[in-house]
Amino acid sequence: MIFERDIVSSILNKFGSREVVFLLGTRQTGKTTIAKILQGKWKTENSLYIDLEDQTYRNNFNAASIDTLKNVLSIEGIDVKKPGLLILDEVQLLNDPSNVLKLLHDHFINLKVVATGSSSLEIKQKFSDSLAGRKKVYLIQPLNFDEFLLFKGEEKLHRLRELFKKEDEKGRRKLADTGTVNHYEKDLLTLFGEYLIYGSYPEVVLLKSRQDKIEKIGSIVTSYIQKDIRDIARIDNIEGYNNLLKYLAINAGSEFNSTNSAKTLSLQRNTVQRYIGLLTETFVINELKPFFINKNKEISKSVKIYYKDTGVRNFQIKNFNNMEFRDDAGKLYENYIFNVIDNTADILTSNYFYRTTSQTEIDFIQEKEDGLSLIEVKSGIFKNIPKAVTEFELKYKKTLKIKNKLIVNRSYFDYSKEVKFIPAFLIT
């Protein structure tokens, strides 16, 4: 059974444009499946899917000229004079993918082109032309929690989250007051725990047994993160690279300073910075920068680093214990919230963490045009307003507009006060 991802409708809405649709992301996130869903929704049979891992196809497109492309498409049954769809899977395997896509865009005006790629690093190395104005890039992430629930067959829980998402503040308060959320709390917590422990790569989610899930995550880590990235970047110090991966996993959500980390790992600072850049460009990790007004009293140099998939993070530290037996539950909750606010941020939204030299800390500050949202994350049942939130508001209420204050926790739900308490499994 093929499950449709949330991003499909967004892509289809842009299908009327001439831009090449570029699906970018790590291996195993479902790019090929999404491409085939798009093909299935194409309005005519004039479509073609090409897997560029096939050497024959690769040779044909590597010899690309306008005439060569016309011949290849004609032989494959594509009428270039009519509206058509061409999907090129793993386009980074071509010798000069940018030239191929440029020729297709500029000379085959009836053809909608969809290309997929697994590594922005390799694509940057291969692309001689940025294709500016010719492409629309979609980053394909591991499953979000809504998609995870649908993949698990939990339509009721998915509908509950959809209901929460659609309600205004008054409606959300009713959901809390009437106990609607409490009725489904146990099931939501169980599934949310699974999501945090094994992550959300589609194939991992669909596997039933704990062992099968761990083995699949291990395969993703060893084949893509430890081998593909290492080979593409020509990393010689394999031990140092692998040690950094583990170090980042242990310290996910903690402040990261490349100079201090280099000393701990016995690496050069520029080597650490290079590895961090590689892992960011290949969608393994992402950085969160600090929010500051006063550089003298607030942290402004360190960053925080989070894994894009918590299953991959847990594999690095070899810990797939249930949530009740973990001493890093807080890190997993925080990593989840980071991915939610990072993946849903638009171009006008910026996310930060806040910490002063006196250790006053707020996990996330989200800045939008209409003001700031303060977000504090707790893995337990938390009913108190953190001191840091109160101090920040007192300090900046005259100069900054604070529109929301959220305390994300395990299961306490209270929307009746100025500070909102919300279970992590409801965050959308």
TIGUFI-622134 format. One record per residue (C-alpha): residue number from 1; residue in one letter; x, y, z. Coordinates in steps of 0.05 Angstrom, whole numbers. Layout:
BEGIN
+-----+----+--------+--------+--------+
!   i ! aa !     c1 !     c2 !     c3 !
+-----+----+--------+--------+--------+
! NUM !  a !      X !      Y !      Z !
...
+-----+----+--------+--------+--------+
end
This chain:
BEGIN
+-----+----+--------+--------+--------+
!   i ! aa !     c1 !     c2 !     c3 !
+-----+----+--------+--------+--------+
!   1 !  m !      0 !      0 !      0 !
!   2 !  i !     26 !     69 !    -19 !
!   3 !  f !     14 !    125 !     32 !
!   4 !  e !      9 !    196 !      7 !
!   5 !  r !     53 !    248 !     41 !
!   6 !  d !     31 !    318 !     61 !
!   7 !  i !     79 !    351 !     13 !
!   8 !  v !     46 !    319 !    -49 !
!   9 !  s !    -11 !    370 !    -51 !
!  10 !  s !     38 !    428 !    -45 !
!  11 !  i !     78 !    401 !   -104 !
!  12 !  l !     16 !    389 !   -146 !
!  13 !  n !     -7 !    461 !   -133 !
!  14 !  k !     57 !    484 !   -168 !
!  15 !  f !     53 !    436 !   -226 !
!  16 !  g !     25 !    489 !   -271 !
!  17 !  s !     91 !    527 !   -272 !
!  18 !  r !    149 !    514 !   -319 !
!  19 !  e !    199 !    502 !   -263 !
!  20 !  v !    234 !    436 !   -255 !
!  21 !  v !    208 !    403 !   -191 !
!  22 !  f !    269 !    381 !   -149 !
!  23 !  l !    257 !    331 !    -93 !
!  24 !  l !    317 !    333 !    -47 !
!  25 !  g !    332 !    293 !     15 !
!  26 !  t !    370 !    234 !     45 !
!  27 !  r !    362 !    164 !     19 !
!  28 !  q !    301 !    126 !     46 !
!  29 !  t !    258 !    187 !     60 !
!  30 !  g !    209 !    169 !      5 !
!  31 !  k !    229 !    213 !    -54 !
!  32 !  t !    218 !    157 !   -105 !
!  33 !  t !    150 !    140 !    -76 !
!  34 !  i !    129 !    213 !    -78 !
!  35 !  a !    153 !    218 !   -150 !
!  36 !  k !    112 !    157 !   -169 !
!  37 !  i !     50 !    185 !   -134 !
!  38 !  l !     59 !    248 !   -175 !
!  39 !  q !     63 !    205 !   -238 !
!  40 !  g !     -1 !    169 !   -217 !
!  41 !  k !    -37 !    236 !   -211 !
!  42 !  w !    -13 !    261 !   -279 !
!  43 !  k !    -72 !    279 !   -323 !
!  44 !  t !    -49 !    237 !   -384 !
!  45 !  e !    -11 !    173 !   -398 !
!  46 !  n !     44 !    214 !   -431 !
!  47 !  s !     92 !    204 !   -373 !
!  48 !  l !    158 !    169 !   -360 !
!  49 !  y !    196 !    148 !   -297 !
!  50 !  i !    271 !    136 !   -305 !
!  51 !  d !    316 !    106 !   -252 !
!  52 !  l !    385 !    135 !   -264 !
!  53 !  e !    417 !     79 !   -224 !
!  54 !  d !    405 !     40 !   -289 !
!  55 !  q !    471 !     47 !   -328 !
!  56 !  t !    436 !     46 !   -396 !
!  57 !  y !    392 !    105 !   -380 !
!  58 !  r !    451 !    140 !   -348 !
!  59 !  n !    493 !    132 !   -411 !
!  60 !  n !    436 !    160 !   -454 !
!  61 !  f !    427 !    222 !   -412 !
!  62 !  n !    502 !    233 !   -402 !
!  63 !  a !    507 !    240 !   -478 !
!  64 !  a !    452 !    292 !   -476 !
!  65 !  s !    439 !    339 !   -533 !
!  66 !  i !    372 !    366 !   -557 !
!  67 !  d !    369 !    314 !   -612 !
!  68 !  t !    392 !    257 !   -566 !
!  69 !  l !    339 !    274 !   -514 !
!  70 !  k !    285 !    277 !   -568 !
!  71 !  n !    305 !    208 !   -592 !
!  72 !  v !    309 !    178 !   -522 !
!  73 !  l !    240 !    205 !   -503 !
!  74 !  s !    209 !    184 !   -569 !
!  75 !  i !    235 !    113 !   -562 !
!  76 !  e !    207 !    111 !   -491 !
!  77 !  g !    139 !    131 !   -517 !
!  78 !  i !    137 !    205 !   -497 !
!  79 !  d !    105 !    253 !   -546 !
!  80 !  v !    143 !    318 !   -533 !
!  81 !  k !     91 !    358 !   -572 !
!  82 !  k !     39 !    342 !   -520 !
!  83 !  p !     37 !    357 !   -445 !
!  84 !  g !     80 !    304 !   -412 !
!  85 !  l !    115 !    286 !   -347 !
!  86 !  l !    187 !    262 !   -341 !
!  87 !  i !    215 !    237 !   -275 !
!  88 !  l !    291 !    230 !   -267 !
!  89 !  d !    306 !    192 !   -203 !
!  90 !  e !    375 !    202 !   -170 !
!  91 !  v !    394 !    256 !   -219 !
!  92 !  q !    460 !    269 !   -183 !
!  93 !  l !    487 !    205 !   -214 !
!  94 !  l !    492 !    240 !   -282 !
!  95 !  n !    558 !    270 !   -302 !
!  96 !  d !    528 !    339 !   -314 !
!  97 !  p !    457 !    339 !   -287 !
!  98 !  s !    449 !    414 !   -291 !
!  99 !  n !    461 !    414 !   -366 !
! 100 !  v !    409 !    358 !   -376 !
! 101 !  l !    356 !    394 !   -335 !
! 102 !  k !    371 !    460 !   -369 !
! 103 !  l !    362 !    429 !   -438 !
! 104 !  l !    297 !    396 !   -417 !
! 105 !  h !    270 !    460 !   -387 !
! 106 !  d !    290 !    506 !   -444 !
! 107 !  h !    275 !    462 !   -504 !
! 108 !  f !    218 !    416 !   -484 !
! 109 !  i !    165 !    466 !   -463 !
! 110 !  n !    109 !    415 !   -460 !
! 111 !  l !    147 !    371 !   -411 !
! 112 !  k !    140 !    376 !   -336 !
! 113 !  v !    205 !    352 !   -305 !
! 114 !  v !    212 !    322 !   -236 !
! 115 !  a !    282 !    305 !   -211 !
! 116 !  t !    303 !    273 !   -145 !
! 117 !  g !    371 !    277 !   -111 !
! 118 !  s !    399 !    246 !    -47 !
! 119 !  s !    455 !    293 !    -29 !
! 120 !  s !    460 !    369 !    -35 !
! 121 !  l !    535 !    360 !    -27 !
! 122 !  e !    542 !    316 !    -88 !
! 123 !  i !    493 !    359 !   -127 !
! 124 !  k !    533 !    421 !   -112 !
! 125 !  q !    596 !    386 !   -137 !
! 126 !  k !    561 !    362 !   -200 !
! 127 !  f !    518 !    422 !   -219 !
! 128 !  s !    555 !    470 !   -264 !
! 129 !  d !    494 !    515 !   -267 !
! 130 !  s !    450 !    535 !   -207 !
! 131 !  l !    387 !    532 !   -251 !
! 132 !  a !    365 !    596 !   -219 !
! 133 !  g !    293 !    611 !   -240 !
! 134 !  r !    286 !    543 !   -271 !
! 135 !  k !    275 !    499 !   -210 !
! 136 !  k !    232 !    493 !   -147 !
! 137 !  v !    264 !    453 !    -92 !
! 138 !  y !    224 !    411 !    -42 !
! 139 !  l !    261 !    381 !     17 !
! 140 !  i !    234 !    311 !     31 !
! 141 !  q !    240 !    299 !    106 !
! 142 !  p !    228 !    236 !    147 !
! 143 !  l !    154 !    229 !    165 !
! 144 !  n !    122 !    282 !    210 !
! 145 !  f !     80 !    256 !    267 !
! 146 !  d !     15 !    263 !    228 !
! 147 !  e !     43 !    221 !    171 !
! 148 !  f !     71 !    172 !    221 !
! 149 !  l !      2 !    160 !    251 !
! 150 !  l !    -28 !    148 !    182 !
! 151 !  f !     28 !     99 !    164 !
! 152 !  k !     11 !     63 !    229 !
! 153 !  g !    -63 !     60 !    212 !
! 154 !  e !    -83 !    107 !    268 !
! 155 !  e !   -134 !    149 !    232 !
! 156 !  k !   -172 !    169 !    296 !
! 157 !  l !   -110 !    197 !    328 !
! 158 !  h !    -93 !    233 !    264 !
! 159 !  r !   -162 !    264 !    262 !
! 160 !  l !   -155 !    287 !    334 !
! 161 !  r !    -90 !    324 !    316 !
! 162 !  e !   -124 !    353 !    255 !
! 163 !  l !   -182 !    377 !    299 !
! 164 !  f !   -133 !    410 !    347 !
! 165 !  k !    -97 !    443 !    290 !
! 166 !  k !   -160 !    473 !    261 !
! 167 !  e !   -189 !    499 !    327 !
! 168 !  d !   -179 !    569 !    351 !
! 169 !  e !   -156 !    582 !    423 !
! 170 !  k !   -227 !    576 !    450 !
! 171 !  g !   -237 !    509 !    414 !
! 172 !  r !   -171 !    482 !    440 !
! 173 !  r !   -191 !    502 !    511 !
! 174 !  k !   -255 !    461 !    502 !
! 175 !  l !   -214 !    401 !    480 !
! 176 !  a !   -175 !    407 !    544 !
! 177 !  d !   -235 !    420 !    589 !
! 178 !  t !   -279 !    365 !    562 !
! 179 !  g !   -225 !    312 !    569 !
! 180 !  t !   -226 !    294 !    495 !
! 181 !  v !   -150 !    292 !    492 !
! 182 !  n !   -145 !    252 !    557 !
! 183 !  h !   -188 !    197 !    527 !
! 184 !  y !   -134 !    183 !    474 !
! 185 !  e !    -73 !    202 !    516 !
! 186 !  k !    -47 !    132 !    530 !
! 187 !  d !    -47 !    112 !    457 !
! 188 !  l !    -17 !    178 !    435 !
! 189 !  l !     39 !    172 !    486 !
! 190 !  t !     55 !    101 !    465 !
! 191 !  l !     60 !    119 !    391 !
! 192 !  f !     96 !    184 !    406 !
! 193 !  g !    148 !    145 !    445 !
! 194 !  e !    158 !     98 !    386 !
! 195 !  y !    166 !    158 !    340 !
! 196 !  l !    221 !    187 !    385 !
! 197 !  i !    257 !    121 !    395 !
! 198 !  y !    260 !     94 !    324 !
! 199 !  g !    251 !    158 !    285 !
! 200 !  s !    209 !    165 !    223 !
! 201 !  y !    241 !    139 !    161 !
! 202 !  p !    181 !    109 !    123 !
! 203 !  e !    209 !     38 !    118 !
! 204 !  v !    228 !     38 !    191 !
! 205 !  v !    158 !     60 !    211 !
! 206 !  l !    125 !      4 !    171 !
! 207 !  l !    168 !    -51 !    201 !
! 208 !  k !    136 !    -89 !    259 !
! 209 !  s !    191 !   -116 !    303 !
! 210 !  r !    241 !    -78 !    346 !
! 211 !  q !    299 !   -117 !    316 !
! 212 !  d !    278 !   -103 !    244 !
! 213 !  k !    271 !    -29 !    259 !
! 214 !  i !    340 !    -25 !    290 !
! 215 !  e !    372 !    -64 !    233 !
! 216 !  k !    339 !    -18 !    181 !
! 217 !  i !    363 !     44 !    218 !
! 218 !  g !    432 !     13 !    221 !
! 219 !  s !    430 !      2 !    146 !
! 220 !  i !    412 !     75 !    134 !
! 221 !  v !    467 !     99 !    180 !
! 222 !  t !    522 !     55 !    152 !
! 223 !  s !    505 !     61 !     79 !
! 224 !  y !    488 !    135 !     75 !
! 225 !  i !    516 !    172 !    135 !
! 226 !  q !    579 !    132 !    147 !
! 227 !  k !    596 !    111 !     76 !
! 228 !  d !    563 !    154 !     22 !
! 229 !  i !    577 !    221 !     56 !
! 230 !  r !    647 !    198 !     76 !
! 231 !  d !    663 !    176 !      5 !
! 232 !  i !    634 !    237 !    -29 !
! 233 !  a !    672 !    284 !     17 !
! 234 !  r !    735 !    242 !     15 !
! 235 !  i !    741 !    238 !     90 !
! 236 !  d !    806 !    205 !    110 !
! 237 !  n !    799 !    208 !    186 !
! 238 !  i !    743 !    157 !    191 !
! 239 !  e !    751 !    148 !    266 !
! 240 !  g !    748 !    223 !    278 !
! 241 !  y !    686 !    230 !    234 !
! 242 !  n !    649 !    172 !    269 !
! 243 !  n !    669 !    199 !    338 !
! 244 !  l !    639 !    267 !    320 !
! 245 !  l !    574 !    233 !    299 !
! 246 !  k !    570 !    200 !    368 !
! 247 !  y !    590 !    264 !    404 !
! 248 !  l !    535 !    303 !    369 !
! 249 !  a !    484 !    249 !    387 !
! 250 !  i !    504 !    250 !    461 !
! 251 !  n !    502 !    326 !    462 !
! 252 !  a !    441 !    338 !    418 !
! 253 !  g !    406 !    401 !    443 !
! 254 !  s !    466 !    423 !    484 !
! 255 !  e !    509 !    483 !    465 !
! 256 !  f !    561 !    466 !    413 !
! 257 !  n !    626 !    504 !    406 !
! 258 !  s !    672 !    479 !    351 !
! 259 !  t !    736 !    499 !    388 !
! 260 !  n !    717 !    462 !    452 !
! 261 !  s !    691 !    402 !    413 !
! 262 !  a !    755 !    398 !    372 !
! 263 !  k !    796 !    393 !    436 !
! 264 !  t !    750 !    339 !    465 !
! 265 !  l !    754 !    298 !    401 !
! 266 !  s !    828 !    311 !    387 !
! 267 !  l !    811 !    341 !    319 !
! 268 !  q !    829 !    407 !    286 !
! 269 !  r !    776 !    461 !    293 !
! 270 !  n !    771 !    470 !    217 !
! 271 !  t !    761 !    394 !    211 !
! 272 !  v !    703 !    396 !    260 !
! 273 !  q !    672 !    455 !    223 !
! 274 !  r !    680 !    419 !    156 !
! 275 !  y !    646 !    355 !    183 !
! 276 !  i !    589 !    396 !    212 !
! 277 !  g !    580 !    430 !    145 !
! 278 !  l !    578 !    363 !    110 !
! 279 !  l !    527 !    333 !    158 !
! 280 !  t !    484 !    395 !    152 !
! 281 !  e !    486 !    396 !     75 !
! 282 !  t !    468 !    323 !     73 !
! 283 !  f !    408 !    332 !    120 !
! 284 !  v !    434 !    291 !    178 !
! 285 !  i !    435 !    349 !    228 !
! 286 !  n !    415 !    421 !    233 !
! 287 !  e !    438 !    481 !    273 !
! 288 !  l !    400 !    528 !    318 !
! 289 !  k !    430 !    596 !    329 !
! 290 !  p !    425 !    638 !    393 !
! 291 !  f !    378 !    697 !    403 !
! 292 !  f !    412 !    757 !    434 !
! 293 !  i !    402 !    831 !    446 !
! 294 !  n !    461 !    842 !    494 !
! 295 !  k !    523 !    806 !    469 !
! 296 !  n !    558 !    817 !    536 !
! 297 !  k !    506 !    780 !    578 !
! 298 !  e !    474 !    732 !    529 !
! 299 !  i !    505 !    673 !    493 !
! 300 !  s !    519 !    694 !    421 !
! 301 !  k !    575 !    648 !    395 !
! 302 !  s !    553 !    576 !    409 !
! 303 !  v !    499 !    539 !    370 !
! 304 !  k !    456 !    479 !    386 !
! 305 !  i !    455 !    419 !    340 !
! 306 !  y !    398 !    371 !    330 !
! 307 !  y !    390 !    307 !    289 !
! 308 !  k !    338 !    308 !    233 !
! 309 !  d !    317 !    238 !    254 !
! 310 !  t !    318 !    215 !    327 !
! 311 !  g !    324 !    142 !    306 !
! 312 !  v !    390 !    158 !    272 !
! 313 !  r !    411 !    196 !    334 !
! 314 !  n !    394 !    137 !    379 !
! 315 !  f !    433 !     90 !    335 !
! 316 !  q !    496 !    131 !    346 !
! 317 !  i !    491 !    120 !    421 !
! 318 !  k !    464 !     49 !    414 !
! 319 !  n !    403 !     64 !    458 !
! 320 !  f !    333 !     41 !    436 !
! 321 !  n !    304 !     34 !    506 !
! 322 !  n !    232 !     54 !    519 !
! 323 !  m !    220 !    125 !    543 !
! 324 !  e !    209 !    106 !    616 !
! 325 !  f !    279 !     76 !    620 !
! 326 !  r !    316 !    134 !    587 !
! 327 !  d !    355 !    190 !    620 !
! 328 !  d !    356 !    229 !    555 !
! 329 !  a !    280 !    235 !    546 !
! 330 !  g !    286 !    311 !    551 !
! 331 !  k !    336 !    312 !    494 !
! 332 !  l !    289 !    271 !    450 !
! 333 !  y !    229 !    316 !    466 !
! 334 !  e !    271 !    378 !    451 !
! 335 !  n !    298 !    348 !    386 !
! 336 !  y !    227 !    333 !    364 !
! 337 !  i !    202 !    404 !    378 !
! 338 !  f !    262 !    432 !    341 !
! 339 !  n !    245 !    391 !    279 !
! 340 !  v !    172 !    412 !    282 !
! 341 !  i !    186 !    486 !    285 !
! 342 !  d !    244 !    481 !    235 !
! 343 !  n !    204 !    440 !    184 !
! 344 !  t !    143 !    485 !    188 !
! 345 !  a !    179 !    552 !    187 !
! 346 !  d !    167 !    597 !    127 !
! 347 !  i !    216 !    645 !     96 !
! 348 !  l !    197 !    701 !    145 !
! 349 !  t !    205 !    657 !    207 !
! 350 !  s !    269 !    650 !    247 !
! 351 !  n !    282 !    602 !    305 !
! 352 !  y !    332 !    611 !    361 !
! 353 !  f !    351 !    588 !    430 !
! 354 !  y !    363 !    637 !    487 !
! 355 !  r !    413 !    633 !    544 !
! 356 !  t !    447 !    685 !    587 !
! 357 !  t !    515 !    680 !    621 !
! 358 !  s !    477 !    672 !    686 !
! 359 !  q !    445 !    607 !    658 !
! 360 !  t !    376 !    635 !    644 !
! 361 !  e !    353 !    592 !    586 !
! 362 !  i !    293 !    585 !    540 !
! 363 !  d !    294 !    525 !    493 !
! 364 !  f !    265 !    560 !    432 !
! 365 !  i !    246 !    630 !    411 !
! 366 !  q !    208 !    634 !    346 !
! 367 !  e !    208 !    702 !    313 !
! 368 !  k !    154 !    721 !    263 !
! 369 !  e !    132 !    787 !    235 !
! 370 !  d !     78 !    793 !    287 !
! 371 !  g !    122 !    778 !    347 !
! 372 !  l !    158 !    724 !    388 !
! 373 !  s !    136 !    657 !    413 !
! 374 !  l !    173 !    630 !    475 !
! 375 !  i !    175 !    554 !    477 !
! 376 !  e !    201 !    514 !    536 !
! 377 !  v !    204 !    438 !    531 !
! 378 !  k !    197 !    387 !    588 !
! 379 !  s !    193 !    312 !    581 !
! 380 !  g !    153 !    303 !    645 !
! 381 !  i !     85 !    327 !    667 !
! 382 !  f !    100 !    400 !    679 !
! 383 !  k !     50 !    450 !    708 !
! 384 !  n !     93 !    509 !    729 !
! 385 !  i !    115 !    571 !    690 !
! 386 !  p !    191 !    567 !    683 !
! 387 !  k !    229 !    623 !    715 !
! 388 !  a !    266 !    638 !    650 !
! 389 !  v !    201 !    654 !    614 !
! 390 !  t !    180 !    703 !    668 !
! 391 !  e !    248 !    736 !    670 !
! 392 !  f !    252 !    743 !    594 !
! 393 !  e !    183 !    775 !    592 !
! 394 !  l !    200 !    824 !    648 !
! 395 !  k !    265 !    842 !    614 !
! 396 !  y !    239 !    854 !    544 !
! 397 !  k !    164 !    869 !    549 !
! 398 !  k !    176 !    942 !    532 !
! 399 !  t !    220 !    929 !    472 !
! 400 !  l !    196 !    862 !    443 !
! 401 !  k !    127 !    837 !    426 !
! 402 !  i !    115 !    769 !    458 !
! 403 !  k !     53 !    738 !    428 !
! 404 !  n !     56 !    666 !    454 !
! 405 !  k !     85 !    628 !    513 !
! 406 !  l !     83 !    553 !    507 !
! 407 !  i !    105 !    500 !    557 !
! 408 !  v !    110 !    435 !    519 !
! 409 !  n !    109 !    374 !    564 !
! 410 !  r !     91 !    300 !    568 !
! 411 !  s !     15 !    304 !    577 !
! 412 !  y !     -9 !    365 !    617 !
! 413 !  f !    -58 !    406 !    576 !
! 414 !  d !    -82 !    475 !    599 !
! 415 !  y !   -103 !    529 !    550 !
! 416 !  s !   -140 !    572 !    600 !
! 417 !  k !    -83 !    619 !    620 !
! 418 !  e !    -36 !    667 !    585 !
! 419 !  v !     18 !    614 !    587 !
! 420 !  k !     -6 !    552 !    549 !
! 421 !  f !     12 !    482 !    571 !
! 422 !  i !      9 !    431 !    514 !
! 423 !  p !     29 !    358 !    507 !
! 424 !  a !     85 !    347 !    457 !
! 425 !  f !     42 !    297 !    418 !
! 426 !  l !     -6 !    353 !    399 !
! 427 !  i !     46 !    402 !    373 !
! 428 !  t !     35 !    414 !    299 !
+-----+----+--------+--------+--------+
end
